[in-house]
Amino acid sequence: MESIEQKGINTVRVLSADAVQKANSGHPGTPMGLAPVGDVLWTKVMNYNPKNPNWPNRDRFVLSAGHACMLQYSYLYLTGYEVSLDDLKNFRQLHSIAAGHPEYGLMPGVEVTTGPLGQGFANGVGMAIAQQYLASRYNKPGFDLFNYKIYAICSDGDIMEGVSAESASLAGHLKLGNLIYIYDDNKITIEGDTSLAFNEDVGERFRAYGWHVQSVEDGNDVEAIHSAIVNAQKETGRPSLIKVRTHIGFGSPNKVDTASAHGSPLGKDEVKLVKENLGFDPEKSFDISDEVLNYYKSKGNEGQQKEADWNKLFDGYKQKYKAEASEFELLSAGNLPEGWKDNLPVFKPDPKGLATRKASGKTLNAIASKLPLLIGGSADLSPSTDTELNEYESFTDENHGGRNFHFGIREHAMGAVLNGIALTKGFIPFGATFLIFYDYMRPPVRLAAIMKIKPIFIYTHDSIGLGEDGTTHQPVEQLIGLRSVPDLTVIRPADPNETAQAWRTAIEHEGGPVALILTRQNVPIIDQEKYTKADNVDKGAYILSDCDGDPQVILMASGSEVHLIVEAQEKLKAESIKARVVSFPSWELFEAQSSDYKEKVLPKKLRARLAVEAGSPIGWCKYVTDDGDVLGISKFGESAPGEEVMAEYGFTVDNVVARAKALLK
């Protein structure tokens, strides 16, 4: 007689085939092959509570192989999450919570948006770092509050992507023993057998990274899968990879182990054959027996007691460790400690000026003591990006309570790891590199914006002003590239005081990630007594300096070019030309302002406008109008001292004055 467990596994296989067939789009084969792995995870291994998907000590599940989402959707429905059978029937349809790949915030129980291969793999590393930090900060003798693990399923495609190599290397180096990854070794990609492009020994590769590696030869052997996971749970000093040999499209008589089962519906006739093969009525779709549904829901209901036990433990913790408990409750609710902004520095004018990257470092160190879950680092560039928290230790393999991260030269992994940390409530993770190397981390920046989570990306050496490193290191198109990402807020502060306020804005911001764009070179510190105060940064653009009476021309700029338009205003004034100076650190923040405010800063009737920015001029036309002008860069830089390059490209006060006067003619 077929066991209830086997009936459940086969039900998931048929559900997956049915949903993809109804949508006429999707990936049926992988969830069919992985159904036994899913059964072990959701019935024997993971701690979760469908009635509260946000229970702090739940295990996290990451489907890095996001194309296999019907596996996850099926088990979320069956175990009692707020997911209906109709949701599964609406797979890949408009406004359905069952999207074509898992999306964070859409379906309860989905911990992270996955799909671009390798990203989920690296996100899990960030989740593991967050758990280890929480445990180090809050766990006490007798109160093992945070001991959850991160489980992930990854595919051949995940393993091939470079971001997985970067993040696996980092995880092994840091000895993240709370990671348990299941590698779906089905040997099939879209083009055919993996041997077409891939023949490495994955197990040996991960052993070299410092991982604990096991193999399960039969992906249908639930006892062997369970035993391997139990072994991995016991291995606390290394991350674990379990290589499971599955068969894509298992249950399909004609398409098992074929590439056609990967990314296309099986076809109506083949779906009927699957059902007959697995003991289901071929004429029924989305057929789930009460026996199977009750079996899985009973497993899901066990999570309520697990959370109740944890809540009782936390109540005892609150009695004994009141300060720590209060801190965690405050931060995990998304709130900030009272008075944290009081530590924001104010910079006085200094003839030497100060680079905004330096001002950022001073700001970070000023506020770090008030924000205990503000953690981060750089891609081997902390001396250059000024991201070291001076009073705190490094996060290492021996110290998982450090706040300074050394990501190594792994920008792609850094971005994805930051996303994983940001998905743990309360954390404010930051990561830094040079602006030119944003190109290495576009995928995680985009995914952070899709998820509307808030890692803070710090990009320094922001223009041709960085100097001698030349064209390969001087960003031109990167700034507009960042601005083109929906729900990403880009802030390029003009001076140290705007930088401090940019940090305030970033930390208080909701609804997506923030990118801070900072200079290598010193810039003048704008006098807060003479000009409009920098706390207007959160408006995106503001009148930094106005003229007497109605202006004839508006000068606007971001970042290091703002001081050019301030000085140009004075020269124009000497020639009886009235200019308004607008500091424009963030297009996104400005667009969020009222139409009245925007009209006040940029009156429609005033058409003579000049924008100045050491980057691509694309996009500024919206603000300068057809009658305006943009002083930007439409070619790559030069290898020379920064001041010389800036002058060569026209970023001088005299050229700003000349172009402003030309507008008035």
C-alpha positions in Angstrom: 0.0 0.0 0.0 1.3 3.5 -0.9 2.3 5.5 2.2 0.7 8.9 3.0 4.1 10.4 2.5 4.4 9.0 -1.0 0.9 10.1 -1.8 1.8 13.6 -0.7 5.0 13.6 -2.8 3.1 12.5 -5.9 0.4 15.1 -5.2 3.0 17.8 -5.4 4.3 16.3 -8.7 0.8 16.4 -10.2 0.0 19.9 -8.8 3.2 21.2 -10.4 2.4 19.6 -13.8 -1.2 20.9 -13.7 -0.3 24.4 -12.7 2.3 24.8 -15.5 0.0 23.2 -18.0 -2.9 25.5 -17.1 -0.7 28.5 -17.4 0.9 27.1 -20.6 4.1 28.5 -19.2 6.7 27.4 -16.6 9.0 24.7 -15.4 7.3 21.5 -14.4 10.3 19.1 -14.4 12.3 20.4 -11.5 9.5 20.4 -8.9 8.5 17.0 -10.0 12.0 15.7 -9.4 12.5 17.6 -6.1 9.1 16.7 -4.5 10.7 14.1 -2.1 13.2 16.8 -0.9 10.4 19.2 -0.3 8.5 16.6 1.7 11.5 16.0 4.0 12.0 19.7 4.5 8.4 20.6 5.3 7.5 17.5 7.3 10.6 16.4 9.1 13.2 19.2 9.1 12.2 22.8 9.1 10.8 24.9 12.0 8.1 27.2 10.7 4.6 28.4 11.6 2.2 29.0 8.7 0.0 31.1 11.0 2.9 33.5 11.6 5.4 33.5 8.6 7.5 36.1 10.4 8.2 34.2 13.6 11.8 35.4 14.4 13.3 32.0 15.0 11.8 30.2 12.1 14.1 28.4 9.7 14.6 30.2 6.4 14.0 28.5 3.1 15.5 29.8 0.0 14.5 28.4 -3.4 17.6 29.6 -5.3 16.3 27.5 -8.2 13.4 29.9 -8.5 12.1 28.3 -11.7 11.0 25.4 -9.5 8.6 27.7 -7.6 5.6 25.3 -8.0 7.5 23.1 -5.5 7.5 25.9 -2.9 4.0 27.1 -3.7 2.6 23.6 -3.4 4.1 23.0 0.0 3.1 26.4 1.3 -0.5 25.7 0.3 -0.5 22.2 1.7 1.0 23.0 5.0 -1.5 25.8 5.7 0.0 29.2 4.7 -2.4 31.8 3.5 -2.3 30.4 0.0 -5.4 28.9 -1.7 -5.8 26.3 -4.3 -7.2 29.0 -6.6 -3.8 30.8 -6.1 -2.1 27.7 -7.6 -4.6 27.6 -10.4 -3.7 31.2 -11.2 0.0 30.5 -11.5 1.8 33.1 -13.6 -1.4 35.1 -14.2 -1.9 38.8 -13.8 -1.9 40.0 -10.1 -1.6 36.4 -8.9 0.5 35.8 -5.7 1.9 32.7 -7.5 4.3 34.6 -9.7 6.5 33.0 -12.3 9.4 33.0 -9.8 9.1 33.5 -6.1 8.7 37.1 -5.0 9.2 38.4 -1.5 6.2 40.1 0.0 3.8 38.6 -2.5 3.1 35.0 -1.2 3.3 34.3 2.6 6.3 32.1 3.3 8.4 33.3 0.5 11.6 34.7 2.2 13.3 36.2 -0.8 12.8 37.0 -4.5 14.7 34.5 -6.6 14.9 33.6 -10.2 18.2 35.1 -11.5 20.3 32.0 -10.8 22.9 32.2 -8.0 21.2 35.2 -6.3 19.3 33.1 -3.8 22.4 31.0 -3.1 24.2 34.2 -2.0 21.2 35.7 -0.3 21.2 32.7 2.0 24.8 33.5 3.0 23.6 36.9 4.1 20.7 35.4 6.1 23.2 33.1 7.8 25.4 36.0 8.7 22.4 37.8 10.2 21.5 34.8 12.3 25.0 34.3 13.6 25.2 38.0 14.5 21.8 37.9 16.3 22.9 34.8 18.2 26.2 36.4 19.2 24.5 39.6 20.4 21.4 38.3 22.1 21.7 34.6 23.0 22.6 34.0 26.7 23.2 30.9 28.8 19.9 29.0 29.0 18.3 31.3 26.3 19.2 30.0 22.9 16.9 32.5 21.2 18.3 32.5 17.7 19.4 29.1 16.5 17.5 28.9 13.2 19.1 27.5 10.1 19.0 28.5 6.4 17.9 25.8 4.0 18.2 26.3 0.3 17.7 24.3 -2.9 20.1 25.2 -5.7 20.3 23.9 -9.2 23.1 23.2 -11.7 22.5 26.7 -13.0 23.0 28.2 -9.6 26.2 26.3 -9.2 27.5 27.5 -12.5 26.9 31.2 -11.9 29.8 33.2 -10.7 28.0 34.8 -7.7 27.6 31.3 -6.2 31.3 30.8 -6.4 32.0 34.1 -4.7 29.5 33.6 -1.9 30.3 29.9 -1.4 33.9 30.9 -0.9 32.9 33.5 1.6 30.6 31.2 3.5 33.3 28.5 3.8 35.8 31.1 5.0 33.5 32.3 7.7 32.5 28.8 8.7 28.8 29.5 8.5 27.6 26.2 10.0 23.9 27.2 9.9 23.8 26.9 6.1 22.3 23.6 4.7 22.1 23.7 0.9 20.6 20.9 -1.3 22.1 20.7 -4.7 19.6 19.4 -7.2 21.9 17.3 -9.4 19.5 16.4 -12.2 22.1 16.9 -15.0 19.8 18.8 -17.2 19.8 22.5 -18.4 17.7 24.2 -21.1 20.1 23.2 -23.9 20.4 19.6 -22.9 22.6 17.5 -20.7 24.9 19.5 -18.4 27.9 17.7 -19.9 27.6 20.1 -22.8 29.2 22.8 -20.7 29.8 21.5 -17.2 31.8 18.5 -16.0 33.5 19.6 -12.8 33.4 17.7 -9.6 31.0 20.0 -7.6 31.6 18.1 -4.4 35.4 18.5 -4.5 35.0 22.2 -5.4 32.9 22.8 -2.3 35.2 20.8 -0.1 37.9 23.2 -1.3 35.8 26.1 -0.3 35.6 24.6 3.2 32.1 23.1 3.0 30.9 19.8 4.5 29.7 17.7 1.5 27.5 14.7 1.3 25.8 12.8 -1.6 22.5 11.1 -1.9 22.4 8.9 -5.0 18.6 8.4 -5.1 16.5 11.6 -5.0 13.4 9.5 -4.2 15.0 8.0 -1.1 13.4 10.2 1.6 15.2 8.4 4.4 18.6 9.0 2.9 17.7 12.7 2.2 16.5 13.0 5.8 19.6 11.3 7.2 21.9 13.6 5.2 20.1 16.7 6.5 20.4 15.5 10.1 24.1 15.0 9.6 24.3 18.5 8.2 22.5 19.9 11.2 25.1 18.3 13.4 28.0 19.9 11.4 28.0 23.4 13.1 31.5 24.4 12.0 31.1 24.4 8.3 28.3 25.1 5.8 26.8 22.0 4.2 26.1 21.0 0.7 24.0 17.9 0.0 24.3 16.7 -3.6 21.0 14.8 -4.4 20.7 12.9 -7.7 17.2 13.6 -8.9 15.4 13.0 -12.2 13.8 16.0 -13.8 10.2 15.3 -14.8 10.0 12.3 -12.6 6.7 10.6 -13.1 6.5 11.6 -16.8 6.8 8.4 -18.9 8.1 10.2 -22.0 9.9 13.3 -20.6 11.7 12.2 -17.5 15.4 13.2 -17.7 14.9 15.4 -20.8 15.6 19.1 -21.4 12.0 19.5 -22.6 10.8 18.9 -19.1 12.8 21.8 -17.8 11.2 25.0 -19.2 8.0 24.0 -21.0 4.6 22.5 -20.1 4.6 18.7 -20.5 1.5 18.9 -22.8 -2.0 17.8 -22.0 -1.6 14.2 -23.1 1.7 13.8 -21.2 0.1 15.3 -18.0 -2.6 12.6 -18.3 0.0 10.0 -18.5 1.8 11.4 -15.5 -1.4 11.1 -13.5 -2.0 7.5 -14.6 1.5 6.7 -13.8 1.3 8.1 -10.3 -2.2 6.7 -9.5 -4.3 9.8 -10.1 -7.5 10.2 -12.2 -6.2 11.5 -15.6 -9.5 13.5 -16.1 -9.1 15.5 -12.9 -6.9 18.5 -12.4 -5.6 20.0 -9.1 -6.8 16.8 -7.4 -5.8 16.7 -3.7 -7.2 14.1 -1.4 -8.4 15.1 2.1 -6.0 12.5 3.4 -3.0 14.3 1.9 -4.2 17.8 2.8 -4.8 16.8 6.4 -1.4 15.1 6.6 0.4 18.3 5.5 -1.7 20.7 7.5 -1.1 18.6 10.6 2.7 19.1 10.0 2.2 22.8 9.5 0.1 23.1 12.7 3.1 21.7 14.7 4.7 25.1 14.1 2.2 26.8 16.3 3.5 24.9 19.4 7.1 25.5 18.3 6.5 29.3 18.2 4.6 29.1 21.5 7.6 27.4 23.2 9.9 30.1 21.8 7.6 32.9 23.0 7.7 31.4 26.4 11.5 31.3 26.3 11.5 34.9 25.1 9.2 35.9 28.0 11.8 34.5 30.4 14.5 36.3 28.6 12.7 39.6 29.0 12.6 39.1 32.7 16.3 38.5 33.0 17.7 40.6 30.1 15.4 43.5 29.9 17.7 45.9 28.0 18.6 43.3 25.3 15.0 42.2 24.9 13.8 45.8 24.6 16.5 46.5 22.0 15.6 43.5 19.9 11.9 44.3 20.0 12.4 47.9 19.0 14.8 47.1 16.2 12.9 44.1 14.8 9.8 46.2 14.7 11.6 48.5 12.2 12.0 51.3 14.7 15.1 53.4 15.4 16.5 54.2 18.9 15.3 57.5 20.2 17.9 60.3 19.8 20.1 58.4 17.3 20.1 61.5 15.0 21.7 63.6 17.8 25.0 61.9 16.9 25.0 63.2 13.4 28.1 65.4 12.9 28.1 69.0 11.7 31.1 70.0 9.7 32.5 73.5 10.0 34.1 75.3 6.9 37.7 74.3 6.4 40.1 75.7 3.8 41.3 72.1 3.1 37.8 70.9 2.4 36.9 67.2 2.9 36.1 64.3 0.6 32.5 63.1 1.0 33.8 59.6 1.4 35.7 60.8 4.5 32.6 62.6 5.8 30.7 59.4 5.3 33.2 57.5 7.4 33.0 60.1 10.2 29.2 59.9 10.1 29.1 56.2 10.2 31.4 56.1 13.2 29.4 58.9 14.9 26.1 57.0 14.7 27.3 53.4 15.1 26.9 53.2 18.8 23.2 54.2 18.6 22.4 51.7 15.8 23.6 48.2 16.9 22.3 46.4 13.8 24.0 48.8 11.5 26.7 46.5 10.1 28.7 46.2 6.9 32.0 46.7 5.1 33.5 46.8 1.7 34.8 44.7 -1.1 38.4 44.9 0.1 38.3 48.7 0.0 37.5 50.0 3.5 40.6 52.2 3.7 39.5 53.9 0.4 35.8 53.9 1.0 36.1 54.9 4.7 33.6 52.2 5.9 35.5 50.8 8.9 33.6 51.1 12.2 36.6 52.0 14.3 35.3 50.9 17.7 34.1 47.5 16.6 35.6 44.2 15.7 35.5 42.3 12.4 33.1 39.5 11.6 35.4 36.5 11.2 35.3 32.8 11.3 36.1 33.0 15.1 33.9 36.0 15.9 30.4 36.1 14.4 29.6 39.1 16.6 31.8 41.6 14.7 30.2 44.5 12.8 32.9 45.1 10.2 32.6 42.8 7.2 35.5 41.9 4.8 33.7 40.7 1.7 36.9 40.3 -0.2 37.1 41.2 -3.9 33.6 39.9 -4.4 31.3 42.8 -5.4 28.6 40.6 -6.8 28.4 38.4 -3.7 28.6 41.5 -1.5 25.4 42.9 -3.0 23.5 39.7 -2.7 24.8 39.0 0.8 23.6 42.5 1.9 20.2 41.7 0.5 20.1 38.5 2.7 21.1 40.5 5.8 18.5 43.2 5.0 15.8 40.5 4.8 16.3 39.9 8.5 14.2 42.5 10.3 16.0 45.3 12.1 19.3 45.1 10.2 20.7 48.1 8.3 23.4 46.6 6.2 25.8 48.6 4.1 28.5 47.7 1.6 31.0 49.8 -0.3 33.0 49.8 -3.4 34.1 52.2 -6.1 31.2 53.5 -8.3 32.8 52.0 -11.4 32.4 48.5 -9.8 28.7 48.9 -9.5 28.8 47.2 -12.9 29.8 44.0 -11.0 26.7 44.1 -8.7 23.8 45.3 -10.9 21.7 42.1 -10.3 21.5 42.3 -6.5 20.9 46.1 -6.6 18.0 45.5 -9.0 16.6 42.6 -6.8 16.8 44.8 -3.7 14.7 47.4 -5.5 12.2 44.7 -6.6 11.9 43.5 -3.0 11.8 47.1 -1.6 14.3 46.1 1.1 16.9 48.5 2.3 20.6 47.7 2.0 22.7 50.8 1.7 25.1 50.7 -1.2 28.0 53.0 -0.8 29.8 54.0 -4.1 32.9 56.2 -3.8 35.4 57.6 -6.3 32.4 58.9 -8.1 33.7 60.7 -11.2 36.6 61.6 -13.5 37.7 63.6 -10.5 39.3 60.5 -9.0 42.2 61.1 -11.3 45.1 59.0 -12.4 43.5 55.6 -12.5 42.1 56.7 -15.8 39.3 55.5 -18.1 38.9 52.0 -16.6 38.2 53.4 -13.2 36.4 56.7 -13.9 32.6 56.3 -13.9 30.6 58.1 -16.6 27.4 56.0 -17.3 27.1 54.4 -13.8 25.2 57.2 -12.2 22.4 57.3 -14.8 22.5 53.5 -14.7 21.6 53.6 -11.0 19.0 56.3 -11.4 17.3 54.1 -14.1 16.5 51.4 -11.5 12.9 51.8 -10.2 12.5 52.1 -6.4 16.2 52.7 -5.9 17.0 56.0 -4.3 20.3 57.6 -5.4 21.8 60.4 -3.3 24.9 62.3 -4.4 25.7 64.8 -1.6 27.5 68.0 -2.4 29.7 68.3 0.7 30.3 66.8 4.2 27.1 68.2 5.8 24.9 66.9 2.9 26.7 63.6 3.4 25.7 63.4 7.0 22.1 64.3 6.1 22.2 61.7 3.3 23.0 59.1 5.9 20.0 60.3 8.0 17.8 60.1 4.9 19.1 56.7 3.9 18.5 55.2 7.4 15.0 56.7 7.7 14.1 55.8 4.1 11.4 53.1 3.4 10.4 51.3 0.3 13.7 50.3 -1.3 17.5 50.4 -1.3 19.6 53.6 -1.2 22.8 54.3 -3.0 25.2 56.9 -1.7 27.5 58.4 -4.3 30.7 59.9 -2.8 33.8 61.7 -3.9 37.4 60.6 -3.6 38.7 64.2 -3.8 38.2 66.9 -1.2 35.3 69.3 -1.8 34.6 72.6 0.0 32.5 72.5 3.1 29.5 74.8 2.4 28.9 77.3 5.2 25.8 76.3 7.0 25.4 79.9 8.4 25.6 81.5 5.0 23.7 79.0 2.8 20.5 76.9 3.2 21.1 74.1 5.7 21.9 70.6 4.4 19.0 69.0 6.3 17.0 69.7 3.1 18.7 66.8 1.4 15.7 64.6 2.1 13.7 66.9 -0.4 16.0 65.7 -3.2 16.7 69.3 -4.4 16.5 72.6 -2.7 17.5 76.2 -3.2 20.9 76.4 -1.7 21.5 80.0 -2.5 19.1 82.5 -4.1 19.4 86.0 -5.5 17.7 89.3 -4.8 14.5 89.4 -6.8 13.6 87.0 -9.6 16.4 84.9 -10.9 17.4 85.1 -14.6 19.0 81.6 -14.6 18.9 78.5 -12.5 22.2 76.6 -11.9 21.7 73.1 -10.6 24.2 70.4 -9.7 24.9 67.4 -7.6 27.9 66.2 -5.6 31.3 67.7 -6.2 30.0 70.1 -8.9 27.8 72.1 -6.5 30.7 74.2 -5.4 31.3 75.2 -9.0 27.8 76.6 -9.4 28.1 78.4 -6.0 31.2 80.2 -7.1 29.7 80.8 -10.5 26.7 82.5 -8.9 29.1 85.0 -7.3 30.8 85.8 -10.6 27.5 86.2 -12.4 26.4 88.5 -9.6 29.4 90.7 -10.3 28.1 91.1 -13.8 24.6 91.9 -12.6 23.2 88.5 -13.6 20.9 87.0 -11.1 21.3 83.2 -10.6 19.6 80.7 -8.3 21.7 77.8 -7.1 19.9 74.5 -6.6 21.7 71.6 -4.9 20.2 68.5 -6.5 21.4 65.4 -4.6 18.6 63.0 -5.5 16.2 62.9 -8.4 14.1 60.3 -6.7 13.6 62.2 -3.5 12.7 65.4 -5.5 10.1 63.5 -7.5 8.4 62.5 -4.3 7.8 66.1 -3.3 4.6 68.0 -3.9 4.1 69.9 -7.2 4.0 73.2 -5.2 7.4 72.5 -3.8 8.9 71.5 -7.2 7.4 74.6 -8.7 9.0 76.7 -6.0 12.5 75.3 -6.7 12.2 75.1 -10.4 9.5 77.6 -11.7 8.1 76.5 -15.0 8.3 80.1 -16.4 12.1 80.2 -15.8 13.5 78.3 -18.8 17.1 79.3 -18.6 18.6 76.4 -16.6 22.0 74.8 -16.5 22.7 71.4 -14.9 26.3 70.5 -14.0 27.3 67.0 -13.3 30.5 65.0 -14.0 28.7 62.1 -15.5 26.4 61.2 -18.4 24.0 64.1 -19.2 21.2 61.6 -20.0 18.1 62.3 -17.9 18.9 65.9 -16.9 16.7 67.2 -19.8 13.7 66.7 -17.6 14.9 69.4 -15.3 16.7 71.8 -17.7 13.8 72.0 -20.3 14.4 72.4 -24.0 15.8 75.8 -23.6 18.4 74.7 -21.0 21.8 73.2 -21.1 23.7 70.3 -19.4 27.4 70.3 -18.7 28.1 66.6 -18.5 30.3 63.9 -20.0 29.6 61.8 -23.1 32.9 60.1 -23.4 35.3 58.2 -21.2 37.9 59.9 -19.0 41.6 60.5 -19.1 44.5 59.3 -17.0 45.8 62.4 -15.2 45.4 64.2 -11.9 41.8 64.7 -11.0 41.8 68.5 -11.1 43.4 68.5 -14.6 40.8 66.0 -15.9 38.0 68.0 -14.5 39.3 71.2 -16.2 39.9 69.4 -19.5 36.3 68.3 -19.5 35.0 71.8 -18.8 34.2 71.5 -15.1 35.5 75.0 -14.1 33.8 78.0 -12.7 34.6 80.1 -15.8 33.0 77.5 -18.1 29.9 77.4 -15.9 29.6 81.1 -16.1 30.1 81.2 -19.9 27.5 78.5 -20.4 25.0 80.3 -18.1 25.5 83.6 -20.0 25.1 81.8 -23.3 21.6 80.7 -22.1 20.6 84.3 -21.6 21.5 85.2 -25.1 
